[in-house]
Amino acid sequence: MPIWIRQQLGRGTDYGRTAAAVHGHALHTVCEEARCPNRGECWSAGTATFMLLGDTCTRACGFCSVKTGRPGAVDADEPARVAAAVHSLGLRYVVLTSVNRDELADGGAGIFAQTLQQLRVQQPDIGVEFLTPDFRACQDEAVDAFADVLAKTSFTGADWPALVWGHNIETVPRLYRTARRGARYERSLGLLEKASAAAHVESKSAIMLGLGETEEEVHGVLRDLANVGVRRLAIGQYLRPGSGQLPVQAYVHPQQFAAYEAYARSLGFAWVRSGPLVRSSYHAEETQTRD
């Protein structure tokens, strides 16, 4: 593994406080479930990405270490516990993601909306970012649910949009069959287009490199994302979380990440983070674009 992607698990001042808030409220984080290499840095800084709707996914993506199976019942108290944990950490910006819940009529959109409402009632100026599934059978319903709660809750934040709605494109179309079983490239683009068109929402996506994609294919994905209105983009290195997931085909050099960032900015993306350890929610609270 190249030296530029090695990372130590941090134990800074706030690491224990973040862990206590997460575990004390019986919550899940993508930081742990997906074995994110940045957990030490983020938790030491007092930030975490909360994973809603349990820890069991109805899909089995080739790159992901989140367990697959039949999920349990939806926990109606989860939104309140997330809000309590966020309050105890004193966060001004929070990222919420979830497993896929294809067995639910709304794909889990209702829990996202309820959590947003709980957070905004508690702290009207909090920045909130959703990193959602593709809502396979209910994209329009998800848009309506989020629009409804945005209309009902006050928002006074001046540094970020009322809501950042992220959905990760993950990889190039050719690799979907092996990397994203159960997903479709066109469906993901369709959701991002709907998110981009929603009022008071800024859309975001992410792609990981090192699965065997070509530069031309990556450029094609970036153009597609720009064409459907995505404004924020994260580009990172795929790291195999375990022996059961797809192997890494290539470790992409930081210079190539810089080249992809330059290309993305030429397409009009306003917020771009590109580097080996970048993940979709990494430094998500940063609102200023880089020169």
Disulfide bonds with the S-S distance in Angstrom:
none
